Amino acid sequence: MTQKIEGLAKDFIARGLSRRDFGKRAGMLGVSAAAVNLALGAAATDAMAADFNWQAHKGKKLRLLLDKHPYADAMIADLPHFKAMTGIDVEYDIFPEDVYFDKVTAVLSSHSNRYDVLMTGAYQTWQYGPATWLVDMKPYLNDATKTSPSYDFNGIIANLRQSDAWSGVPGEALGSANAKQWAVPLGFELYNISYNKRIFDKLKIEPPKNLPDMIEIGSKITKDAGGAYGVAVRGSRSWATIHPGYLSAYTNYGAKDFDVSGSKLTSAVASTESKEMNKLWVEMIQKAGPKNWATYTWYECAQDLGAGRCGMIYDANIIGFFENSPGNKESGDIGYAAFVPNPKMTHSTSNVWIWSLAMSSFSKEKDASWYFIQWASGKNFGIYGGVKQKLVDPVRNTTWKDPAFKARLDKDYAGFYEAFERSLPDAKIYFTPQPLFFNVTTEWAAMLQRMVAKQVTVDAGLEKLAAHIDHEMRSAGI
């Protein structure tokens, strides 16, 4: 019996068995919980001890602060493997996204040591990092006594790991030589079209190739689909309206958020390129967007796609993945397409959102926290999350090249992989890093609402916005 449970434990650690199958087979052998835990610990130690001492912090306890998201669900589902491998106990608190970032800011600004590791976006680190609320993980990455030789940080997609690193100097490029690694990527999203194949087939139309094409096709859907409208994009008065499809299209038309001259940042939102793109974007919403567009967030875009209320979304590609899963009304009818908004361009310029893991400066268990971060951003968990859970988009090249992962996408999400591959080469954060990011983008979204509502012309609105941003920058000494 001892040999059998040891074999089961080794299969579990190597992912040859699911957690459910492991439990069933262990129960059939009549093995006690204590014997199971002992076997799991031994198997994990044997598997990892060959090149690194993963048990160095055995007996310690970590607490995580997590956003309610499929990426967090993937980590939670695999915590038994982490415990078996390291001997570290993990507890967590999880909050919905509408309150999550306020919770993070409150915890860090109060210098609370309640949490060791937290989920964050790259934009948030532009505030948290320079305020010294987060640990720069570059010293950990460079310390062979604390980082497994098989970790391979460079195996994370380059634009993602660079996007999580910033020097703190306004306007200085992400990932520069003197940048601090404020976070490590866990999972991300880029911005493509997810569309309803049933509606497109009914109207005998193809996914749009560019923004003018999207206006035409979206307008046709609104007119002829029998109830569905054309295109879902975000519209709430929030920074989150600006960073997905909007900024991807904005950048594709050659527009920038700022012109940088030394340490001085000057708003570029009123440029010729910006005005050209914004006129098309406003027209697209007016002719083919939802009636209550100014309330739309990620959730409304996702719900409308999954319920068949819109013909397509120009938003996170992972929305199309989630809404195509079993149980949703339009499951099996969601298609995917890469998108190049500017007819004069040959490639996309997708912005990205990166869910990342950061370490609190106030943690009392920093070394153990680093063990968790390198495990959760490592190769084995990346493949597990991509194949068995909903860790899509994964951040590692090894996951995208994994045959089981590709087979999963090809079987149930046809076209997803191809659309991703076409968009990935130029996918990165296109914002200029600066500490007033949330102020600037929130005001930007507010002006976009006014332009769509015809309260101000596009030209006049962007001129007013540029002047407001410049005043904010000068007041902050930037």
C-alpha positions as CSV (number, residue, x, y, z in Angstrom):
1,M,0.0,0.0,0.0
2,T,2.8,2.4,0.8
3,Q,4.3,2.1,-2.7
4,K,0.8,2.7,-4.2
5,I,0.1,5.9,-2.3
6,E,3.6,7.1,-3.0
7,G,3.0,6.4,-6.7
8,L,-0.3,8.3,-6.6
9,A,1.3,11.2,-4.9
10,K,4.0,11.4,-7.5
11,D,1.4,11.3,-10.3
12,F,-0.5,14.1,-8.5
13,I,2.6,16.3,-8.2
14,A,3.5,15.6,-11.9
15,R,-0.1,16.4,-12.8
16,G,-0.8,12.9,-14.1
17,L,-3.8,12.8,-11.8
18,S,-6.5,15.4,-11.0
19,R,-7.1,16.4,-7.4
20,R,-10.5,14.6,-7.6
21,D,-9.0,11.3,-9.0
22,F,-6.2,11.5,-6.4
23,G,-8.8,11.7,-3.6
24,K,-10.9,8.9,-5.0
25,R,-8.0,6.5,-5.4
26,A,-6.4,7.4,-2.0
27,G,-9.8,6.7,-0.4
28,M,-10.1,3.3,-2.2
29,L,-6.8,2.4,-0.6
30,G,-8.1,3.3,2.8
31,V,-5.2,5.7,3.4
32,S,-5.5,8.2,6.3
33,A,-5.3,12.0,5.7
34,A,-2.0,12.0,7.6
35,A,-0.5,9.4,5.3
36,V,-1.8,11.3,2.2
37,N,-0.2,14.5,3.4
38,L,3.1,12.7,4.1
39,A,3.1,11.1,0.7
40,L,2.4,14.4,-1.0
41,G,5.1,16.2,0.8
42,A,7.7,13.5,0.0
43,A,6.7,13.4,-3.7
44,A,6.9,17.2,-3.9
45,T,10.3,17.3,-2.2
46,D,11.7,14.6,-4.5
47,A,10.4,16.3,-7.6
48,M,11.9,19.8,-6.8
49,A,14.9,19.1,-4.6
50,A,17.0,18.1,-7.6
51,D,17.8,21.8,-8.3
52,F,16.3,23.9,-5.5
53,N,15.3,23.7,-1.9
54,W,11.5,24.5,-2.1
55,Q,11.1,23.4,1.5
56,A,13.3,26.2,2.9
57,H,10.2,28.0,4.4
58,K,8.3,25.0,5.5
59,G,5.8,25.7,8.3
60,K,5.4,29.4,7.4
61,K,2.1,31.0,6.6
62,L,1.2,33.5,3.8
63,R,-2.0,35.5,3.3
64,L,-3.0,36.6,-0.2
65,L,-5.2,39.5,-1.3
66,L,-7.0,38.4,-4.5
67,D,-9.5,39.8,-7.0
68,K,-12.4,37.6,-7.8
69,H,-11.3,36.4,-11.3
70,P,-10.7,33.1,-13.1
71,Y,-6.9,33.6,-12.7
72,A,-7.4,33.8,-8.9
73,D,-9.7,30.7,-9.1
74,A,-6.9,28.8,-10.9
75,M,-4.4,29.6,-8.1
76,I,-6.8,28.6,-5.4
77,A,-7.6,25.3,-7.1
78,D,-3.9,24.5,-7.2
79,L,-2.9,25.5,-3.7
80,P,-2.6,21.9,-2.5
81,H,0.3,21.5,-5.0
82,F,2.0,24.6,-3.6
83,K,1.5,23.4,0.0
84,A,2.9,19.9,-0.9
85,M,5.9,21.3,-2.7
86,T,6.9,24.0,-0.1
87,G,5.3,23.2,3.2
88,I,4.0,26.8,3.3
89,D,0.4,27.4,4.4
90,V,-1.7,29.9,2.3
91,E,-4.8,31.7,3.4
92,Y,-6.5,34.3,1.2
93,D,-9.2,37.0,1.1
94,I,-11.0,37.6,-2.2
95,F,-13.0,40.6,-3.2
96,P,-15.1,41.5,-6.3
97,E,-13.3,43.9,-8.7
98,D,-15.7,46.9,-8.0
99,V,-14.2,47.2,-4.5
100,Y,-10.9,45.3,-4.9
101,F,-8.6,48.1,-5.9
102,D,-10.0,50.4,-3.1
103,K,-9.2,47.6,-0.7
104,V,-5.6,47.2,-2.0
105,T,-5.0,50.9,-1.8
106,A,-6.4,51.1,1.8
107,V,-4.3,48.2,2.9
108,L,-1.0,49.4,1.4
109,S,-1.5,53.1,2.3
110,S,-2.1,52.1,6.0
111,H,1.2,50.0,5.9
112,S,-0.8,47.0,7.1
113,N,1.2,43.7,7.3
114,R,-2.0,41.6,7.0
115,Y,-1.2,40.6,3.4
116,D,2.0,39.3,1.9
117,V,1.1,38.9,-1.8
118,L,-1.5,40.7,-3.8
119,M,-2.9,40.8,-7.3
120,T,-2.4,44.1,-9.2
121,G,-2.4,45.6,-12.6
122,A,0.7,47.3,-14.0
123,Y,-1.0,50.8,-13.9
124,Q,-1.5,50.5,-10.1
125,T,2.2,49.8,-9.6
126,W,2.9,53.3,-11.0
127,Q,1.3,54.5,-7.7
128,Y,2.2,51.7,-5.3
129,G,5.8,51.2,-6.4
130,P,7.2,54.7,-6.1
131,A,5.4,55.1,-2.8
132,T,7.5,52.2,-1.5
133,W,4.5,50.1,-0.8
134,L,5.7,47.2,-3.0
135,V,9.0,45.3,-3.0
136,D,11.3,45.5,-6.0
137,M,11.7,41.9,-7.0
138,K,14.7,42.4,-9.2
139,P,17.1,41.5,-6.3
140,Y,15.2,38.2,-5.8
141,L,15.4,37.4,-9.5
142,N,19.1,37.9,-9.3
143,D,19.6,35.8,-6.2
144,A,20.4,32.2,-7.0
145,T,19.8,31.2,-3.4
146,K,16.2,32.4,-3.5
147,T,15.2,31.7,-7.1
148,S,14.9,28.2,-8.7
149,P,17.3,27.7,-11.6
150,S,14.4,26.3,-13.6
151,Y,12.2,29.4,-13.0
152,D,13.3,31.1,-16.3
153,F,11.9,34.6,-15.8
154,N,12.8,35.4,-19.4
155,G,10.4,32.7,-20.5
156,I,7.6,35.2,-19.7
157,I,6.6,37.1,-22.8
158,A,9.0,40.0,-23.0
159,N,6.5,42.9,-23.4
160,L,4.6,41.7,-20.3
161,R,7.5,41.4,-17.9
162,Q,8.8,44.8,-19.1
163,S,5.4,46.3,-18.7
164,D,5.5,45.4,-15.0
165,A,8.8,47.2,-14.5
166,W,9.3,51.0,-14.1
167,S,11.9,53.3,-12.7
168,G,9.4,55.7,-11.2
169,V,10.6,58.6,-13.5
170,P,7.6,60.1,-15.3
171,G,7.8,59.4,-19.0
172,E,10.7,57.0,-18.8
173,A,10.1,53.8,-20.8
174,L,8.8,50.7,-19.1
175,G,11.4,48.0,-18.7
176,S,14.4,50.4,-18.8
177,A,17.7,49.3,-17.4
178,N,17.1,51.1,-14.1
179,A,13.5,49.9,-13.8
180,K,12.3,48.2,-10.7
181,Q,10.3,45.0,-11.0
182,W,7.3,46.0,-9.0
183,A,5.2,42.9,-10.1
184,V,5.5,39.7,-12.0
185,P,2.9,38.7,-14.7
186,L,0.3,36.1,-13.9
187,G,-2.2,36.3,-16.8
188,F,-3.2,39.0,-19.3
189,E,-5.6,40.1,-22.0
190,L,-5.1,41.8,-25.3
191,Y,-7.8,43.4,-27.5
192,N,-9.4,41.7,-30.5
193,I,-12.8,41.2,-31.9
194,S,-15.0,38.5,-30.4
195,Y,-18.2,38.1,-32.5
196,N,-21.4,36.2,-32.7
197,K,-21.1,33.7,-35.6
198,R,-24.8,33.0,-35.6
199,I,-25.6,36.7,-36.2
200,F,-22.8,37.2,-38.8
201,D,-23.9,34.1,-40.7
202,K,-27.5,35.2,-40.7
203,L,-26.6,38.6,-42.2
204,K,-23.9,37.1,-44.5
205,I,-21.2,39.4,-43.2
206,E,-17.5,38.9,-42.2
207,P,-15.7,40.3,-39.1
208,P,-14.5,43.9,-39.8
209,K,-11.0,44.5,-41.0
210,N,-10.6,48.1,-39.7
211,L,-12.5,50.9,-37.8
212,P,-14.4,52.3,-40.8
213,D,-15.4,48.8,-41.7
214,M,-16.5,48.2,-38.1
215,I,-18.8,51.3,-38.3
216,E,-20.4,49.9,-41.5
217,I,-20.8,46.4,-40.3
218,G,-21.9,47.4,-36.8
219,S,-24.6,49.7,-38.2
220,K,-25.9,46.9,-40.4
221,I,-26.2,44.6,-37.4
222,T,-28.1,47.3,-35.4
223,K,-30.4,47.8,-38.4
224,D,-31.0,44.2,-39.6
225,A,-30.2,41.7,-36.9
226,G,-33.6,41.8,-35.3
227,G,-32.8,43.2,-31.9
228,A,-29.1,42.9,-31.4
229,Y,-26.9,46.0,-31.7
230,G,-23.6,46.2,-33.5
231,V,-20.6,46.7,-31.2
232,A,-20.0,46.6,-27.5
233,V,-17.2,48.8,-26.1
234,R,-16.7,50.2,-22.6
235,G,-18.1,53.7,-21.8
236,S,-18.2,54.3,-18.1
237,R,-16.5,57.4,-16.6
238,S,-13.4,55.3,-15.6
239,W,-9.9,54.7,-16.6
240,A,-11.0,51.2,-17.6
241,T,-12.9,52.7,-20.6
242,I,-9.7,54.1,-22.1
243,H,-7.2,51.2,-21.8
244,P,-8.8,48.4,-23.9
245,G,-10.1,48.7,-27.5
246,Y,-10.0,52.5,-27.4
247,L,-6.3,52.9,-26.7
248,S,-5.5,50.0,-29.1
249,A,-7.2,51.8,-31.9
250,Y,-5.9,55.2,-30.8
251,T,-2.3,53.9,-31.0
252,N,-2.9,52.3,-34.3
253,Y,-3.8,55.7,-35.8
254,G,-0.4,57.0,-34.6
255,A,-1.7,58.9,-31.6
256,K,0.0,59.2,-28.2
257,D,-1.1,60.2,-24.8
258,F,1.9,62.4,-24.1
259,D,4.9,64.0,-25.8
260,V,7.9,63.5,-23.6
261,S,10.8,66.1,-23.5
262,G,13.2,65.3,-20.7
263,S,11.2,65.3,-17.5
264,K,8.3,67.3,-19.0
265,L,5.1,65.6,-20.3
266,T,2.8,67.5,-22.6
267,S,-0.6,66.1,-23.5
268,A,-0.9,64.9,-27.1
269,V,-4.6,64.0,-27.0
270,A,-5.5,66.9,-29.4
271,S,-3.1,65.8,-32.1
272,T,-4.3,65.4,-35.7
273,E,-4.0,61.6,-35.3
274,S,-6.1,61.6,-32.2
275,K,-8.8,63.7,-33.7
276,E,-9.0,61.4,-36.7
277,M,-9.4,58.3,-34.6
278,N,-11.8,59.9,-32.1
279,K,-14.2,61.0,-34.8
280,L,-14.4,57.5,-36.0
281,W,-14.8,56.0,-32.5
282,V,-17.5,58.5,-31.6
283,E,-19.4,57.7,-34.9
284,M,-19.1,54.0,-34.2
285,I,-20.7,54.3,-30.8
286,Q,-23.4,56.6,-32.0
287,K,-24.4,54.4,-34.9
288,A,-23.6,50.9,-33.6
289,G,-23.1,51.0,-29.9
290,P,-25.5,50.1,-27.0
291,K,-28.1,52.7,-26.0
292,N,-26.8,53.1,-22.5
293,W,-23.1,53.0,-23.6
294,A,-22.0,55.5,-20.9
295,T,-22.7,52.8,-18.2
296,Y,-20.7,50.0,-19.9
297,T,-17.9,48.2,-18.2
298,W,-16.1,44.9,-18.9
299,Y,-19.2,43.1,-17.4
300,E,-21.8,44.6,-19.7
301,C,-19.7,43.9,-22.8
302,A,-19.3,40.3,-21.7
303,Q,-22.9,39.8,-20.7
304,D,-24.1,41.2,-24.0
305,L,-21.8,39.0,-26.0
306,G,-22.8,35.9,-24.0
307,A,-26.5,36.7,-24.3
308,G,-26.5,37.5,-28.0
309,R,-27.5,41.1,-27.4
310,C,-24.6,42.4,-29.6
311,G,-23.0,41.3,-32.8
312,M,-19.4,41.8,-31.5
313,I,-17.2,43.3,-28.9
314,Y,-13.9,45.1,-29.3
315,D,-12.5,44.3,-25.9
316,A,-10.5,41.7,-24.1
317,N,-10.0,38.6,-26.1
318,I,-10.5,36.5,-22.9
319,I,-14.1,37.7,-22.7
320,G,-14.7,35.7,-25.9
321,F,-13.1,32.7,-24.3
322,F,-15.1,32.9,-21.1
323,E,-18.4,33.5,-22.9
324,N,-17.8,30.6,-25.2
325,S,-17.7,28.2,-22.3
326,P,-20.4,25.7,-21.6
327,G,-23.5,27.1,-19.9
328,N,-23.7,30.4,-21.7
329,K,-26.5,31.1,-24.1
330,E,-24.2,31.7,-27.1
331,S,-21.7,29.0,-26.2
332,G,-20.3,27.5,-29.5
333,D,-21.3,30.6,-31.5
334,I,-18.5,32.9,-30.5
335,G,-15.8,33.6,-33.1
336,Y,-12.5,35.4,-32.9
337,A,-10.7,37.8,-35.2
338,A,-7.5,39.9,-35.0
339,F,-8.2,43.6,-35.7
340,V,-6.1,46.4,-37.3
341,P,-8.2,49.6,-36.8
342,N,-6.3,51.8,-39.2
343,P,-6.7,50.9,-42.9
344,K,-3.2,52.2,-43.5
345,M,-1.6,49.8,-41.0
346,T,-0.7,46.2,-41.6
347,H,-0.5,45.1,-37.9
348,S,-2.4,45.7,-34.7
349,T,-1.1,47.7,-31.7
350,S,-3.1,46.1,-28.9
351,N,-2.7,47.5,-25.5
352,V,-2.7,45.0,-22.7
353,W,-4.0,44.5,-19.2
354,I,-1.8,42.3,-17.0
355,W,-3.0,40.7,-13.8
356,S,0.2,40.4,-11.9
357,L,1.5,39.4,-8.5
358,A,3.2,41.9,-6.2
359,M,4.8,41.6,-2.8
360,S,3.8,44.0,0.0
361,S,6.7,46.0,1.5
362,F,5.0,45.4,4.9
363,S,5.0,41.6,4.7
364,K,6.9,39.8,7.4
365,E,7.5,36.8,5.2
366,K,9.1,38.3,2.1
367,D,11.2,35.3,1.2
368,A,8.3,32.9,1.5
369,S,6.2,35.3,-0.5
370,W,8.8,35.2,-3.3
371,Y,8.5,31.4,-3.3
372,F,4.8,31.8,-3.9
373,I,5.2,34.3,-6.7
374,Q,7.7,32.3,-8.6
375,W,5.5,29.2,-8.2
376,A,2.4,31.0,-9.5
377,S,4.2,32.6,-12.4
378,G,6.2,29.4,-13.2
379,K,6.1,27.0,-16.0
380,N,4.2,24.1,-14.3
381,F,1.4,26.3,-12.9
382,G,1.1,28.1,-16.2
383,I,0.4,24.9,-18.1
384,Y,-1.9,23.6,-15.4
385,G,-3.9,26.9,-15.4
386,G,-4.0,27.0,-19.2
387,V,-5.0,23.3,-19.7
388,K,-7.2,22.6,-16.6
389,Q,-8.4,26.0,-15.5
390,K,-9.2,29.4,-17.2
391,L,-5.8,31.0,-17.0
392,V,-6.2,32.4,-20.5
393,D,-4.2,34.4,-21.7
394,P,-1.2,32.7,-20.0
395,V,2.0,34.7,-19.8
396,R,4.6,32.1,-20.7
397,N,5.7,31.0,-24.1
398,T,5.9,27.4,-22.8
399,T,2.1,27.3,-22.2
400,W,1.3,28.7,-25.7
401,K,3.5,26.0,-27.2
402,D,2.1,23.2,-25.0
403,P,0.3,20.6,-27.2
404,A,-2.5,20.1,-24.6
405,F,-3.2,23.8,-24.3
406,K,-3.3,24.3,-28.1
407,A,-5.5,21.2,-28.5
408,R,-7.9,22.6,-25.9
409,L,-8.2,25.9,-27.8
410,D,-8.5,24.2,-31.2
411,K,-11.3,21.9,-29.9
412,D,-13.6,24.3,-28.2
413,Y,-12.4,27.8,-29.1
414,A,-11.6,27.6,-32.8
415,G,-9.8,30.7,-34.1
416,F,-8.7,32.0,-30.7
417,Y,-5.1,30.8,-31.0
418,E,-4.7,32.3,-34.5
419,A,-6.2,35.7,-33.6
420,F,-3.9,35.8,-30.5
421,E,-0.8,35.0,-32.5
422,R,-1.5,37.7,-35.0
423,S,-1.9,40.3,-32.3
424,L,0.8,39.3,-29.8
425,P,4.0,40.7,-31.5
426,D,3.1,44.4,-30.9
427,A,0.9,43.9,-27.8
428,K,2.1,45.9,-24.8
429,I,1.2,48.8,-22.6
430,Y,1.1,51.9,-24.8
431,F,0.4,54.5,-22.1
432,T,3.3,56.7,-20.9
433,P,4.0,55.8,-17.3
434,Q,3.3,58.6,-14.9
435,P,1.8,58.9,-11.4
436,L,-1.4,60.7,-12.5
437,F,-2.5,57.9,-14.7
438,F,-5.9,57.4,-13.1
439,N,-6.7,61.1,-13.0
440,V,-5.8,61.6,-16.6
441,T,-7.7,58.6,-17.9
442,T,-10.8,59.2,-15.8
443,E,-11.1,62.8,-17.2
444,W,-10.4,61.3,-20.7
445,A,-13.3,59.0,-20.3
446,A,-15.5,61.8,-19.1
447,M,-14.7,63.9,-22.2
448,L,-15.3,60.9,-24.5
449,Q,-18.8,60.6,-22.9
450,R,-19.5,64.3,-23.7
451,M,-18.3,63.9,-27.3
452,V,-20.5,60.9,-27.9
453,A,-23.5,62.7,-26.3
454,K,-22.8,65.6,-28.8
455,Q,-22.3,68.1,-25.9
456,V,-19.1,69.1,-27.5
457,T,-17.5,68.6,-30.9
458,V,-14.6,66.1,-31.1
459,D,-12.1,68.8,-32.0
460,A,-13.2,71.2,-29.2
461,G,-13.5,68.4,-26.6
462,L,-9.9,67.1,-27.2
463,E,-8.5,70.6,-27.1
464,K,-10.2,71.2,-23.7
465,L,-9.0,67.8,-22.5
466,A,-5.4,68.5,-23.5
467,A,-5.5,71.8,-21.6
468,H,-6.9,70.2,-18.5
469,I,-4.3,67.4,-18.5
470,D,-1.4,69.9,-19.0
471,H,-2.7,71.9,-16.1
472,E,-2.8,68.8,-13.9
473,M,0.7,67.9,-14.9
474,R,2.2,71.3,-14.2
475,S,0.4,71.4,-10.9
476,A,2.1,68.2,-10.0
477,G,5.5,69.4,-11.1
478,I,5.6,67.1,-14.1
